[in-house]
Amino acid sequence: MIRARAAGCSCCCAACVASVVVQCVRAVAAQLALDLLTVVFLVWRMLAGESRCSAPVPSALAGEGLIV
């Protein structure tokens, strides 16, 4: 009978450990996903800023052709 309890306890312990491992893996995956989104956003913002800066300025915005 003691062996049955010990076996039951080890199964419970194994299930508990497996549950904790799954929770840790999910947390790490979520953190990696957030980090990836952050990097993608920063790269996108940098590329969008470069494309805006390299575009020619329209003459009306540059002050040419304005009648004062």
Secondary structure, 3 states (H helix, E strand, C coil): CHHHHHHHHHHHHHHHHHHHHHHHHHHHHHHHHHHHHHHHHHHHHHHHHHHHHHCCCCHHHHCCCCCC
